[in-house]
Amino acid sequence: MASAPAPAAMNSASSLSDARPVSFWLDDPARPPALPALTGDERCDLLVIGGGYSGLWTALLAKERDPGRDVVLIEGHEVGWAASGRNGGFCAASLTHGLGNGLARWPREIAELERLGGENLDAIEAAVAAHGIDCDFERTGEIDVATEPHQVAELTEMYEQARALGFGGLRLLDREAVRAEVDSPTFLGGLFDPRGVAMLHPAKLAWGLKRACLELGVRIHENTRGLELARTADGMAVRTPYGRVFARRVALGTNVFPSLVRRLRPYTVPVYDYALMTEPLSTAQLDSVGWRGRQGLGDSANQFHYFRLTADNRILWGGYDAVYPYGGRLDPELDHRPETYLRLAGHFFRCFPQLEGLRFSHAWGGAIDTCSRFSAFFGTAHGGRVGYAAGYTGLGVGATRFGAEVMLDLLAGERTERTELEMVRTKPLPFPPEPVAWAGIGLTKWSLARADARGGRRNVWLRTMDRLGLGFDS
């Protein structure tokens, strides 16, 4: 006879009973209607494929650089429906998936990468204001919190590294200081970056960028997939379900979806990430947690959680499980994973036991594109007529604007401080074919979980991955 579920598991399950299986951000009656699909043939100077942040920033910046440029954007479904409308709403300055990853891969240019990342976040803030985009933008910063003693040491080491490199502004928090910011009995310390991260409503950012593009004259067609690329005498032709687009240049912002440049497909794999959203906290519940600074938070484990407050004082709680489907297949069935929702709910109440009884209103998931260096890569194809940027690995809310600038530089054939970066000039290692990719990713996930349970000690497999440039330090 099966044993009865533990009370804690039952409480976690009951908190999910009313959760809608849809992204909280997209579950909005103000969601703009889709624009008509492309029918027939069109011609333009620049065709942008993909209506997430990558494509939207590319189209917007292309028109700002040259208002006379004729720009068309096509999106296979609706603008912002995929990763751009399902993420946590953390808009980070980092272009390298954090200082640690950047130092490990590009130590000689890390100062320049940090500067460019800060300028990019400033530019996003300025664009939100200039175009009147109402997306709950808050420059609150982020706290990386330690929940295990070895993580306190790791955060201290990162703080000292940043100071040695001349990166000021970070604050190292002891247990009392971090709990004065946000109160959880699990927090042992923290590293606070007060300017390097903003919180925002991700879907409203996408919808606002769509409106800004239209106002500048970009022609947008939704429910229009780009099916095939072909060279023409003076540019490229892209076949769609009901027509074709002839363009002098093409920018690919398809990210997790299979690239129309087939040789790029082994460079990314989809990883499914999941999140919960609570109902709004009462004044008493919010007081019990503190969180007056409204910072974003993330814990420092390899299997980490990210969490933040919304404008109406809900808590988004996501992360931990990262699910790679065999063969890298994209499957809508994987957008929801009840066992992960239940695990996340249990972790939430362990972090915030004072919120026992709070319920979740939404639970959702979706795929993000991951590459082996955990930050974006860039390039051109078809003799410089096609530009691409991909591999953002969960930090695309901010970095996609930088990627759009890089794509436009490359398509123009310009040498800029961006295109001269080693990060831009080099590629990550591609993933191996199946079943090697499945086995390697599975072994890496197991090893990372084991490191979390063993005081951060990395086994032989992880140390080998580190030496090959494939190590991941979240």
C-alpha positions as CSV (number, residue, x, y, z in Angstrom):
1,M,0.0,0.0,0.0
2,A,1.4,3.4,-1.0
3,S,2.3,5.8,1.8
4,A,0.3,9.0,2.2
5,P,1.9,12.2,0.9
6,A,3.8,14.3,3.5
7,P,1.9,17.3,4.8
8,A,4.4,19.7,3.2
9,A,3.9,18.1,-0.2
10,M,0.1,18.3,0.2
11,N,0.3,22.0,1.1
12,S,2.5,22.7,-1.9
13,A,0.1,20.8,-4.1
14,S,-3.0,22.7,-2.8
15,S,-1.2,26.0,-3.5
16,L,-1.3,25.1,-7.2
17,S,-4.9,24.1,-7.5
18,D,-6.0,27.4,-9.1
19,A,-2.9,28.1,-11.1
20,R,-3.6,28.9,-14.8
21,P,-1.3,27.0,-17.2
22,V,-0.3,30.1,-19.1
23,S,2.4,32.8,-18.8
24,F,1.2,35.5,-16.3
25,W,2.7,38.1,-18.6
26,L,0.7,37.0,-21.7
27,D,-2.5,36.5,-19.8
28,D,-3.5,40.1,-20.3
29,P,-6.7,41.5,-21.8
30,A,-4.7,44.4,-23.2
31,R,-2.7,42.0,-25.3
32,P,-2.6,43.6,-28.8
33,P,-4.3,41.7,-31.6
34,A,-2.1,40.0,-34.2
35,L,-1.4,41.8,-37.4
36,P,-2.4,40.2,-40.7
37,A,-0.1,37.5,-42.2
38,L,1.9,38.2,-45.3
39,T,0.1,37.2,-48.5
40,G,1.8,37.6,-51.9
41,D,5.3,38.9,-52.5
42,E,7.0,41.9,-50.8
43,R,10.3,43.7,-51.4
44,C,12.4,45.5,-48.8
45,D,15.9,46.6,-47.8
46,L,16.0,44.6,-44.6
47,L,13.9,41.6,-43.7
48,V,13.9,40.6,-40.0
49,I,12.8,37.1,-39.1
50,G,11.5,36.6,-35.6
51,G,9.2,38.8,-33.5
52,G,10.8,38.4,-30.1
53,Y,13.2,40.9,-28.6
54,S,16.0,40.0,-31.0
55,G,14.0,40.8,-34.1
56,L,12.1,43.7,-32.6
57,W,15.3,45.5,-31.5
58,T,16.9,44.9,-34.8
59,A,14.0,46.4,-36.7
60,L,13.7,49.3,-34.4
61,L,17.4,50.1,-34.4
62,A,17.6,49.7,-38.2
63,K,15.0,52.4,-38.7
64,E,16.6,54.7,-36.1
65,R,20.0,54.3,-37.9
66,D,18.4,55.0,-41.3
67,P,14.8,56.2,-41.3
68,G,14.6,55.7,-45.1
69,R,15.4,52.0,-44.9
70,D,12.5,49.8,-45.8
71,V,12.2,47.2,-43.1
72,V,9.8,44.2,-42.9
73,L,9.5,41.9,-39.9
74,I,7.8,38.5,-40.0
75,E,6.9,36.4,-37.0
76,G,5.7,32.8,-37.1
77,H,3.1,33.2,-34.4
78,E,2.5,36.5,-32.5
79,V,5.0,39.1,-31.4
80,G,6.4,38.2,-27.9
81,W,4.6,34.9,-27.6
82,A,7.7,32.7,-27.0
83,A,10.6,33.3,-24.7
84,S,10.2,37.1,-24.9
85,G,6.8,36.8,-23.2
86,R,7.5,33.9,-20.8
87,N,10.7,34.9,-19.0
88,G,11.2,36.3,-15.5
89,G,11.5,39.9,-16.5
90,F,15.2,40.4,-15.4
91,C,16.9,42.8,-17.8
92,A,20.6,42.5,-17.0
93,A,23.5,44.6,-18.1
94,S,25.8,41.5,-18.4
95,L,26.5,40.4,-22.0
96,T,28.4,37.3,-20.8
97,H,25.9,35.5,-18.5
98,G,27.6,37.1,-15.5
99,L,31.0,38.3,-14.6
100,G,32.4,34.8,-13.7
101,N,31.5,33.4,-17.2
102,G,32.9,36.5,-18.9
103,L,36.2,36.4,-16.9
104,A,36.6,32.7,-17.7
105,R,36.1,33.2,-21.5
106,W,37.3,36.7,-22.3
107,P,39.5,38.0,-19.5
108,R,41.4,40.4,-21.8
109,E,38.3,42.3,-22.8
110,I,36.1,41.9,-19.8
111,A,36.3,45.5,-18.8
112,E,35.1,46.5,-22.3
113,L,32.3,43.9,-22.2
114,E,31.2,45.2,-18.8
115,R,31.2,48.8,-20.1
116,L,29.3,47.9,-23.2
117,G,26.8,46.0,-21.2
118,G,26.2,48.9,-18.9
119,E,25.7,51.2,-21.8
120,N,23.3,48.8,-23.4
121,L,21.1,48.7,-20.3
122,D,21.2,52.5,-20.1
123,A,20.1,52.5,-23.8
124,I,17.2,50.2,-23.1
125,E,16.1,52.4,-20.2
126,A,16.3,55.4,-22.5
127,A,14.4,53.7,-25.3
128,V,11.6,52.7,-22.9
129,A,11.2,56.4,-21.9
130,A,11.6,57.8,-25.5
131,H,9.0,55.5,-27.0
132,G,6.6,55.7,-24.0
133,I,6.7,51.9,-23.4
134,D,4.7,51.1,-20.3
135,C,6.5,47.9,-19.2
136,D,6.9,48.5,-15.4
137,F,10.6,49.2,-15.9
138,E,12.4,49.4,-12.4
139,R,16.2,49.8,-12.1
140,T,16.2,48.0,-8.8
141,G,19.3,45.8,-9.2
142,E,19.7,42.2,-8.2
143,I,21.0,40.3,-5.2
144,D,22.8,37.0,-5.7
145,V,22.0,35.1,-2.4
146,A,24.0,32.4,-0.7
147,T,22.0,29.5,0.8
148,E,25.0,27.3,1.6
149,P,28.2,28.1,3.4
150,H,30.4,27.4,0.3
151,Q,28.3,29.9,-1.7
152,V,29.2,32.7,0.8
153,A,32.8,32.0,0.0
154,E,32.1,32.1,-3.7
155,L,30.3,35.4,-3.5
156,T,33.1,36.9,-1.5
157,E,35.6,35.7,-4.1
158,M,33.6,37.3,-6.9
159,Y,33.3,40.5,-4.9
160,E,37.0,40.7,-4.5
161,Q,37.6,39.9,-8.2
162,A,35.3,42.7,-9.2
163,R,37.0,45.1,-6.9
164,A,40.4,44.1,-8.2
165,L,39.2,44.8,-11.7
166,G,37.9,48.2,-10.8
167,F,34.3,47.4,-11.0
168,G,32.8,49.4,-8.2
169,G,29.2,49.6,-6.9
170,L,28.8,46.0,-5.7
171,R,27.9,45.4,-2.1
172,L,28.8,42.3,-0.1
173,L,26.1,41.5,2.4
174,D,26.4,39.3,5.5
175,R,23.5,37.3,6.8
176,E,21.9,40.1,8.7
177,A,22.3,42.6,5.9
178,V,20.8,40.4,3.2
179,R,17.9,39.4,5.5
180,A,17.3,43.2,6.1
181,E,16.8,43.5,2.4
182,V,14.6,40.3,1.9
183,D,13.9,38.1,4.8
184,S,14.3,34.3,4.3
185,P,15.7,31.9,6.9
186,T,17.6,30.2,4.1
187,F,19.8,33.3,3.2
188,L,23.3,33.3,4.6
189,G,24.7,36.2,2.6
190,G,24.5,38.1,-0.7
191,L,26.2,40.1,-3.4
192,F,24.1,43.1,-4.4
193,D,24.5,44.8,-7.7
194,P,22.3,47.9,-7.4
195,R,22.5,49.2,-11.0
196,G,23.3,46.2,-13.2
197,V,19.8,44.7,-13.5
198,A,16.3,46.2,-14.1
199,M,12.9,44.5,-13.5
200,L,10.2,44.8,-16.2
201,H,7.1,43.3,-17.6
202,P,8.5,41.2,-20.5
203,A,5.4,40.9,-22.6
204,K,4.7,44.6,-22.3
205,L,8.2,45.4,-23.4
206,A,7.7,43.2,-26.6
207,W,4.3,44.8,-27.3
208,G,5.8,48.3,-26.8
209,L,8.7,47.6,-29.1
210,K,6.1,46.3,-31.7
211,R,4.2,49.6,-31.5
212,A,7.4,51.6,-31.7
213,C,8.5,49.7,-34.8
214,L,5.1,50.3,-36.5
215,E,5.3,54.0,-35.6
216,L,8.7,54.3,-37.4
217,G,7.3,52.5,-40.5
218,V,8.3,48.9,-40.0
219,R,5.9,46.6,-41.8
220,I,5.1,43.6,-39.5
221,H,3.4,40.4,-40.5
222,E,2.4,37.9,-37.8
223,N,1.5,34.3,-38.2
224,T,4.0,34.3,-41.1
225,R,6.8,31.7,-40.8
226,G,10.0,32.0,-42.7
227,L,10.4,28.6,-44.4
228,E,13.4,28.8,-46.6
229,L,16.3,31.1,-47.6
230,A,17.6,31.4,-51.1
231,R,20.1,33.8,-52.8
232,T,19.0,36.1,-55.6
233,A,21.0,38.3,-57.9
234,D,20.9,41.3,-55.5
235,G,20.0,39.8,-52.1
236,M,17.9,37.1,-50.6
237,A,14.5,35.5,-51.1
238,V,12.5,34.1,-48.1
239,R,9.6,31.8,-48.8
240,T,6.6,32.0,-46.4
241,P,3.4,30.0,-46.3
242,Y,1.5,32.5,-48.6
243,G,4.2,34.4,-50.4
244,R,7.8,35.5,-50.6
245,V,9.9,38.4,-49.3
246,F,12.8,39.7,-51.5
247,A,15.3,41.6,-49.4
248,R,18.8,43.0,-49.8
249,R,19.7,41.9,-46.3
250,V,18.1,39.4,-43.8
251,A,18.5,39.4,-40.0
252,L,17.7,36.2,-38.2
253,G,16.3,36.6,-34.7
254,T,14.8,33.1,-34.4
255,N,17.0,31.9,-31.4
256,V,15.6,28.7,-30.0
257,F,13.8,27.8,-33.3
258,P,15.7,25.9,-36.0
259,S,17.9,28.4,-37.9
260,L,17.2,28.9,-41.6
261,V,21.0,28.7,-41.9
262,R,21.3,25.0,-41.3
263,R,25.0,24.9,-40.4
264,L,24.1,26.9,-37.3
265,R,21.7,24.4,-35.8
266,P,24.3,22.3,-33.9
267,Y,25.4,25.5,-32.0
268,T,22.2,25.7,-29.9
269,V,20.0,23.3,-28.0
270,P,16.6,24.0,-26.4
271,V,16.3,23.8,-22.6
272,Y,12.9,24.1,-20.9
273,D,12.6,26.4,-18.0
274,Y,9.6,26.8,-15.7
275,A,8.1,29.5,-13.4
276,L,5.3,30.1,-10.9
277,M,3.5,33.4,-10.1
278,T,1.7,34.0,-6.8
279,E,-1.4,35.9,-6.1
280,P,-0.8,39.4,-4.9
281,L,0.7,39.6,-1.4
282,S,-1.3,41.5,1.2
283,T,0.4,44.3,3.1
284,A,1.0,42.0,6.1
285,Q,2.5,39.3,3.9
286,L,4.8,41.8,2.1
287,D,5.9,43.2,5.5
288,S,6.8,39.8,6.7
289,V,9.2,39.4,3.8
290,G,10.5,43.0,3.7
291,W,11.7,43.5,0.1
292,R,11.2,47.2,0.2
293,G,14.0,47.7,-2.4
294,R,12.1,45.4,-4.9
295,Q,15.4,43.9,-6.2
296,G,15.5,40.8,-8.3
297,L,17.0,37.8,-6.5
298,G,18.7,34.6,-7.6
299,D,20.3,32.0,-5.4
300,S,23.9,30.8,-6.1
301,A,23.4,27.1,-6.6
302,N,24.1,25.4,-9.9
303,Q,20.4,24.4,-10.0
304,F,19.3,27.9,-9.1
305,H,16.1,29.8,-8.5
306,Y,15.3,33.4,-9.7
307,F,12.6,35.4,-8.1
308,R,11.2,39.0,-8.1
309,L,8.2,41.2,-7.3
310,T,5.8,42.4,-9.9
311,A,4.2,45.8,-10.1
312,D,1.2,44.5,-8.2
313,N,3.3,42.7,-5.6
314,R,3.1,39.1,-6.8
315,I,6.2,37.0,-6.5
316,L,7.5,35.2,-9.6
317,W,9.5,32.1,-8.6
318,G,11.3,30.1,-11.4
319,G,14.3,28.1,-12.4
320,Y,15.9,25.0,-10.8
321,D,14.8,22.3,-13.3
322,A,16.3,22.7,-16.7
323,V,14.9,20.0,-19.1
324,Y,16.7,19.1,-22.3
325,P,14.5,17.0,-24.6
326,Y,16.2,14.2,-26.5
327,G,17.1,15.2,-30.0
328,G,16.5,18.9,-29.1
329,R,12.9,18.7,-30.2
330,L,10.5,21.5,-29.6
331,D,7.3,20.1,-28.2
332,P,4.3,22.2,-26.8
333,E,3.7,19.3,-24.5
334,L,6.9,20.2,-22.7
335,D,5.7,23.8,-21.9
336,H,4.0,22.4,-18.8
337,R,5.5,20.0,-16.3
338,P,3.4,19.5,-13.1
339,E,6.2,17.6,-11.3
340,T,8.4,20.7,-11.7
341,Y,5.6,23.0,-10.6
342,L,5.2,20.9,-7.4
343,R,9.0,21.0,-6.8
344,L,9.1,24.7,-7.3
345,A,6.2,25.3,-4.9
346,G,7.9,23.2,-2.2
347,H,11.1,25.2,-2.6
348,F,9.2,28.5,-2.5
349,F,7.7,27.7,0.9
350,R,11.0,26.5,2.2
351,C,12.5,29.9,1.3
352,F,9.5,31.9,2.6
353,P,7.8,29.8,5.3
354,Q,6.1,33.0,6.6
355,L,4.0,33.0,3.4
356,E,2.5,29.6,4.0
357,G,-1.1,29.6,2.6
358,L,-0.2,31.9,-0.3
359,R,-1.5,30.5,-3.6
360,F,-0.1,30.5,-7.1
361,S,-2.2,32.1,-9.9
362,H,-0.1,31.0,-12.9
363,A,2.3,28.2,-13.8
364,W,4.1,28.0,-17.1
365,G,7.2,26.9,-19.0
366,G,8.9,27.1,-22.3
367,A,12.2,26.7,-24.2
368,I,15.2,28.9,-24.3
369,D,18.2,28.6,-26.6
370,T,21.4,27.5,-25.0
371,C,24.9,27.4,-26.5
372,S,28.0,25.8,-25.1
373,R,29.5,29.1,-23.9
374,F,26.2,30.3,-22.3
375,S,26.2,33.7,-23.9
376,A,25.3,34.9,-27.4
377,F,27.3,34.3,-30.6
378,F,27.1,36.2,-33.9
379,G,27.9,36.1,-37.5
380,T,26.9,36.3,-41.2
381,A,26.0,33.8,-43.9
382,H,25.3,33.9,-47.7
383,G,28.2,36.2,-48.4
384,G,27.3,38.7,-45.7
385,R,23.7,39.1,-46.8
386,V,22.3,37.3,-43.7
387,G,23.2,38.2,-40.1
388,Y,22.4,36.2,-37.0
389,A,22.6,36.3,-33.2
390,A,21.6,33.4,-31.0
391,G,22.5,31.5,-27.8
392,Y,21.5,34.0,-25.2
393,T,20.9,31.2,-22.6
394,G,18.3,33.0,-20.5
395,L,19.8,36.5,-20.5
396,G,18.2,37.8,-23.7
397,V,16.0,40.4,-22.2
398,G,18.8,42.9,-22.2
399,A,21.6,41.3,-24.4
400,T,19.4,41.0,-27.5
401,R,19.5,44.7,-28.0
402,F,23.3,44.5,-28.1
403,G,23.0,41.5,-30.5
404,A,20.8,43.6,-32.7
405,E,23.5,46.3,-32.9
406,V,26.0,43.6,-33.8
407,M,23.9,42.1,-36.5
408,L,23.3,45.5,-38.1
409,D,27.0,46.3,-37.9
410,L,27.9,43.0,-39.6
411,L,25.2,43.4,-42.3
412,A,26.6,46.9,-43.1
413,G,30.1,45.5,-43.3
414,E,31.2,48.0,-40.7
415,R,34.2,47.6,-38.3
416,T,33.0,48.9,-34.9
417,E,34.1,48.4,-31.3
418,R,31.4,45.7,-31.2
419,T,32.6,43.7,-34.2
420,E,36.2,43.9,-33.1
421,L,35.4,42.0,-29.8
422,E,36.8,38.5,-29.5
423,M,33.3,37.5,-28.2
424,V,31.8,38.6,-31.5
425,R,34.6,37.2,-33.7
426,T,34.5,33.7,-32.2
427,K,32.0,30.9,-32.0
428,P,31.1,28.4,-29.2
429,L,31.8,24.8,-29.7
430,P,28.8,23.0,-31.4
431,F,26.9,20.3,-29.5
432,P,27.6,16.7,-30.7
433,P,25.0,14.6,-32.4
434,E,22.7,12.3,-30.5
435,P,22.9,10.2,-28.4
436,V,26.2,11.9,-27.3
437,A,24.5,15.3,-26.7
438,W,21.8,13.6,-24.5
439,A,24.3,11.7,-22.5
440,G,26.7,14.6,-22.1
441,I,24.0,17.1,-21.0
442,G,22.5,14.5,-18.7
443,L,25.8,13.8,-17.1
444,T,26.5,17.5,-16.7
445,K,23.1,18.1,-15.0
446,W,23.7,15.2,-12.6
447,S,27.2,16.5,-11.8
448,L,26.0,20.0,-11.2
449,A,23.3,18.7,-8.8
450,R,26.0,16.6,-7.0
451,A,28.3,19.7,-6.7
452,D,25.4,21.6,-5.0
453,A,25.1,18.7,-2.5
454,R,28.8,18.4,-1.9
455,G,29.8,21.9,-0.9
456,G,30.4,23.1,-4.5
457,R,33.1,20.5,-5.2
458,R,33.2,19.8,-9.0
459,N,33.8,16.2,-10.1
460,V,36.2,15.0,-12.8
461,W,33.5,15.5,-15.5
462,L,32.9,19.2,-14.6
463,R,36.6,19.9,-14.3
464,T,37.1,18.4,-17.7
465,M,34.3,20.5,-19.1
466,D,35.9,23.6,-17.5
467,R,39.2,22.9,-19.2
468,L,37.4,22.5,-22.6
469,G,35.7,25.8,-22.1
470,L,32.3,24.1,-21.6
471,G,32.1,24.6,-17.8
472,F,29.0,26.3,-16.5
473,D,29.1,28.4,-13.3
474,S,25.6,29.9,-12.8
